Amino acid sequence: MTRILALLTVGLLATAAHAQTATTVRLGYFPNLTHAPALIGLERGTFQKALGNAKLDAHSFVSGTTLMEAFAAGQLDLAYVGPGPAINGAARGMPLQFIAGASEAGAVLVARRDSPIRTYKDLAGKRVAVPSLGNTQDISLRHILKEQGLKAQTDGGNVTVVPIPPADIAAAFAANRVDATLVPEPWGAALEAQGHRLIGNEKTVWRAGQYPSTILIVNTKFAQANPALVTAFLKAHADAVAFLNQKPAAAQAAVNSQLAKLTGQKLDPRVLQRAFTRTRFTTNLDLDALNDYAALNVEAGYARSVPDLKTFLNPGFLKK
């Protein structure tokens, strides 16, 4: 918390200075299928084309926790991020707005193939990986544990929650460092293709699969100073979502190409196709689902109360 507040103080000054002369638009995102609109916009060059003379400066992050630290430090103007870190950032006073949805569902729980885990209840006494502590999958996992009468070790239970970047889970499984993982796609489908066991699909993780996985946020000061740039970027974002839904084969190829550039790993097209069936892409911002997620934040101990999320929603840019 202290680190976030310090970064926020520095970030407010840095963002104010940047917003006055926005010749560059700084974007944050993850190399995950749940961030596919970002991957599509980058791979096809449509983000840069939409921004015209403003240069796109895109940065990949391994988790929402590290991305929000960069956001707090004023190093990002726009970001694709999970609802958990975004809501936590809003509650801590970060100057941000939620301006569009990006993806829904797209996370699964996979157990190492030689583990005895067959159900969620079997996670008792086991080590379970999430991309980072406080991120969307971590918050979802803690809710799953509560529903099963279990708790994380840090909450007085016997389930050890371990932060590991999704791309490193296969190696962690091979070394027996963890027994299971709640991971975003396409990493879940990739683990399954290696013979590891699917324990919970995207519909059993939470809310029958009707939950946001990634939303698009903007720095408030940047948005106020550069409305035309934000509107232009959002149009390209909406085009990327439409491309994902209307041309799935071409979209999968584009996503795979971008993932290979970012991670050095090109996925089997059949793996990516399976991951796509577990992920939905939308520009819609579901306020009810976001409020439910904010309640999970409190339940997980990452927030003291549910903030009034309506004050952070700004769908006006997308309507334009």
C-alpha positions in Angstrom: 0.0 0.0 0.0 2.8 2.5 0.9 4.6 1.7 -2.4 1.4 2.3 -4.3 0.7 5.7 -2.6 4.3 6.8 -3.2 4.0 5.9 -6.8 0.7 7.6 -7.1 2.1 10.9 -5.8 4.9 10.8 -8.4 2.5 9.6 -11.0 0.1 12.5 -10.7 2.9 14.9 -11.4 4.3 12.8 -14.3 0.9 12.3 -15.9 -0.1 16.0 -15.7 3.1 16.9 -17.5 2.6 14.2 -20.1 -1.0 15.0 -20.8 -0.2 18.6 -21.8 1.9 17.4 -24.7 0.5 14.0 -25.7 2.6 13.2 -28.7 2.9 9.7 -27.3 0.2 7.3 -26.1 1.5 4.8 -23.5 -0.4 1.5 -23.4 -0.1 -1.4 -21.0 -1.4 -4.9 -21.6 -0.6 -8.6 -21.0 0.4 -11.4 -23.4 -2.8 -13.3 -22.6 -5.8 -14.3 -24.8 -8.0 -12.3 -22.4 -6.1 -9.2 -23.7 -6.7 -10.3 -27.3 -8.1 -6.9 -28.4 -4.7 -5.4 -27.5 -2.9 -8.2 -29.3 -5.0 -7.7 -32.4 -4.6 -3.9 -32.4 -0.8 -4.2 -32.2 -0.4 -7.1 -34.7 -2.6 -5.4 -37.3 -1.2 -1.9 -36.7 -4.7 -0.5 -36.2 -3.9 1.2 -32.9 -1.1 3.2 -34.4 -3.1 4.0 -37.5 -6.0 5.4 -35.4 -3.6 7.6 -33.3 -2.2 9.3 -36.4 0.8 11.5 -35.6 0.8 10.4 -31.9 3.3 7.6 -31.3 2.0 4.4 -29.7 4.3 3.2 -26.9 3.1 -0.3 -25.8 4.4 -2.2 -22.9 3.7 -5.8 -21.9 3.3 -6.8 -18.2 3.0 -10.2 -16.5 0.3 -9.2 -14.1 -2.2 -6.6 -13.1 -0.3 -5.8 -9.9 2.9 -4.7 -11.8 0.8 -2.9 -14.4 -1.1 -0.9 -11.8 2.2 0.1 -10.2 3.3 1.5 -13.5 -0.1 3.2 -13.9 0.2 4.7 -10.4 3.7 6.0 -11.3 2.3 7.9 -14.3 4.0 5.6 -16.8 0.8 4.6 -18.6 -2.1 6.5 -20.2 -4.3 3.6 -21.3 -4.3 0.0 -20.1 -5.9 -3.4 -20.5 -6.2 -4.8 -17.0 -8.3 -7.2 -14.9 -11.2 -5.8 -12.9 -9.5 -6.7 -9.6 -6.4 -4.5 -9.9 -8.5 -1.8 -11.6 -11.0 -1.6 -8.8 -8.3 -1.7 -6.2 -6.6 1.2 -8.0 -9.8 3.2 -8.0 -10.4 2.6 -4.3 -6.9 3.8 -3.6 -7.4 7.1 -5.3 -5.7 6.5 -8.7 -7.1 9.0 -11.3 -8.6 6.5 -13.6 -11.8 5.8 -15.6 -13.2 2.5 -16.9 -14.0 3.2 -20.5 -14.7 -0.2 -22.2 -14.9 -3.9 -21.7 -12.4 -6.2 -23.5 -13.1 -9.8 -22.5 -15.1 -12.0 -20.3 -14.4 -15.4 -18.7 -11.2 -17.0 -20.1 -9.7 -18.4 -16.9 -9.5 -22.1 -15.9 -8.1 -24.1 -13.0 -5.7 -26.8 -14.1 -4.0 -29.4 -11.8 -0.7 -31.1 -12.5 -1.2 -34.4 -14.2 0.4 -36.5 -11.4 -1.5 -34.7 -8.5 -4.4 -36.3 -6.7 -6.6 -33.2 -7.3 -9.9 -33.9 -9.0 -12.2 -31.3 -7.5 -11.9 -27.8 -6.0 -12.2 -29.3 -2.5 -9.0 -31.3 -3.2 -7.0 -28.1 -3.2 -6.8 -28.4 0.6 -3.2 -28.6 1.6 -1.9 -27.9 -1.9 0.1 -25.2 -3.6 -1.9 -23.2 -6.2 -0.4 -20.7 -8.6 -1.9 -17.4 -9.7 -0.3 -14.8 -12.0 0.2 -12.4 -9.0 -1.2 -11.7 -5.6 -4.1 -9.3 -5.7 -4.8 -9.9 -9.4 -8.1 -11.1 -10.9 -7.3 -14.8 -10.7 -6.0 -14.6 -7.2 -9.3 -12.9 -6.0 -11.3 -15.5 -7.9 -9.3 -18.4 -6.4 -9.9 -17.1 -2.8 -13.6 -17.0 -3.5 -13.5 -20.6 -4.8 -11.7 -21.6 -1.6 -14.3 -19.9 0.5 -17.1 -21.7 -1.3 -15.4 -25.0 -0.5 -14.8 -24.2 3.1 -11.1 -23.6 2.5 -8.7 -20.7 3.1 -5.4 -19.5 1.9 -2.5 -20.0 4.3 -2.2 -16.3 4.7 -5.8 -16.3 5.9 -5.3 -19.1 8.4 -6.0 -22.0 6.0 -3.9 -24.7 4.5 -3.9 -23.7 0.8 -0.6 -22.0 -0.3 -1.2 -19.4 -3.0 1.9 -18.8 -5.1 2.5 -16.0 -7.6 3.9 -17.3 -10.9 3.7 -15.7 -14.4 1.4 -17.8 -16.6 4.1 -18.5 -19.2 6.2 -20.1 -16.4 3.6 -22.4 -15.0 4.6 -25.4 -17.3 8.1 -25.2 -15.9 6.7 -24.9 -12.3 4.6 -28.0 -12.9 7.6 -29.9 -14.3 9.6 -29.0 -11.1 6.7 -30.0 -8.8 6.8 -26.4 -7.4 3.0 -26.2 -7.5 0.1 -28.6 -7.7 -2.5 -26.5 -9.6 -3.0 -23.1 -11.1 -5.9 -20.7 -11.8 -4.6 -19.2 -15.0 -5.9 -17.1 -17.9 -6.1 -18.4 -21.4 -4.4 -19.5 -23.6 -2.1 -20.9 -20.8 -4.8 -23.1 -19.4 -5.4 -24.8 -22.8 -1.7 -25.1 -23.3 -1.3 -26.9 -20.0 -4.2 -29.2 -20.8 -2.6 -30.1 -24.1 0.5 -31.2 -22.2 -1.6 -33.7 -20.3 -2.4 -31.7 -17.2 -5.9 -32.0 -15.8 -8.7 -29.5 -16.2 -10.5 -29.2 -12.8 -12.6 -26.1 -13.4 -13.6 -24.4 -16.6 -14.4 -20.8 -17.1 -18.1 -21.3 -16.2 -17.3 -22.9 -12.8 -14.7 -20.3 -11.7 -17.3 -17.7 -10.9 -20.8 -16.4 -11.9 -21.3 -19.2 -14.5 -18.8 -17.5 -16.8 -20.6 -14.2 -16.9 -17.8 -12.0 -15.5 -15.3 -9.5 -16.9 -11.7 -10.7 -17.3 -10.2 -7.6 -18.8 -11.4 -4.0 -19.1 -9.9 -0.9 -20.6 -8.9 2.0 -18.3 -7.6 5.5 -19.0 -5.8 8.0 -16.8 -8.4 10.7 -16.0 -6.1 13.7 -16.6 -4.9 12.2 -19.9 -8.5 11.7 -21.0 -9.5 15.2 -20.1 -6.5 16.7 -22.0 -6.6 14.4 -25.0 -10.3 13.4 -25.7 -9.7 13.0 -29.5 -6.8 10.5 -28.9 -8.9 8.5 -26.4 -11.8 8.4 -28.8 -9.6 7.3 -31.7 -8.0 4.6 -29.7 -11.4 3.3 -28.5 -12.6 3.1 -32.1 -9.6 0.9 -32.9 -10.4 -1.2 -29.8 -14.0 -1.7 -30.9 -12.7 -2.7 -34.3 -10.4 -5.2 -32.7 -13.3 -6.7 -30.7 -15.4 -6.9 -33.9 -12.5 -8.6 -35.8 -12.2 -11.2 -33.0 -15.9 -12.0 -33.1 -16.5 -11.9 -36.9 -13.3 -13.4 -38.2 -12.2 -15.9 -35.6 -9.7 -17.9 -37.8 -7.9 -14.7 -38.9 -8.0 -13.4 -35.4 -6.5 -16.6 -33.9 -3.6 -16.4 -36.4 -3.0 -12.7 -35.5 -3.1 -13.4 -31.8 -0.7 -16.4 -32.2 1.7 -14.2 -34.1 1.7 -11.5 -31.5 2.1 -14.0 -28.6 5.1 -15.6 -30.4 6.7 -12.1 -30.6 6.1 -11.4 -26.9 6.8 -14.8 -25.4 8.9 -16.7 -27.9 6.2 -19.4 -27.8 3.9 -20.1 -30.8 0.9 -22.2 -29.8 -0.6 -25.1 -31.6 -3.6 -23.7 -33.5 -5.8 -26.4 -31.9 -4.7 -25.2 -28.4 -5.6 -21.6 -29.3 -8.9 -22.6 -30.8 -9.8 -24.4 -27.5 -8.8 -21.3 -25.5 -11.0 -19.1 -27.7 -14.1 -21.2 -26.9 -13.6 -20.3 -23.2 -13.2 -16.6 -23.8 -15.7 -13.9 -25.0 -14.8 -10.5 -26.4 -16.9 -7.5 -25.8 -16.7 -3.7 -25.4 -19.6 -3.9 -22.8 -19.0 -2.7 -19.3 -21.2 -4.8 -16.9 -21.7 -2.6 -13.8 -23.4 -5.3 -11.9 -20.6 -7.8 -12.5 -18.0 -5.1 -11.6 -19.8 -4.4 -8.3 -19.9 -8.1 -7.6 -16.2 -8.3 -8.3 -15.6 -5.3 -6.0 -17.3 -7.3 -3.2 -14.9 -10.2 -3.9 -12.1 -7.8 -3.4 -13.4 -7.0 0.0 -13.9 -10.7 0.7 -10.3 -11.5 -0.3 -9.0 -8.7 2.1 -7.7 -6.5 -0.7 -10.1 -3.6 0.0 -12.0 -2.4 3.0 -15.2 -1.4 1.2 -16.9 -1.5 -2.2 -16.3 1.9 -3.9 -19.1 3.6 -5.9 -17.9 2.3 -9.3 -20.4 4.5 -11.2 -18.1 7.4 -10.5 -15.3 5.7 -12.4 -17.3 4.6 -15.4 -17.1 6.7 -18.5 -18.7 4.9 -21.4 -19.1 8.3 -23.2 -15.9 7.9 -25.2 -17.1 4.5 -26.5 -20.5 6.0 -27.5 -18.7 8.6 -29.6 
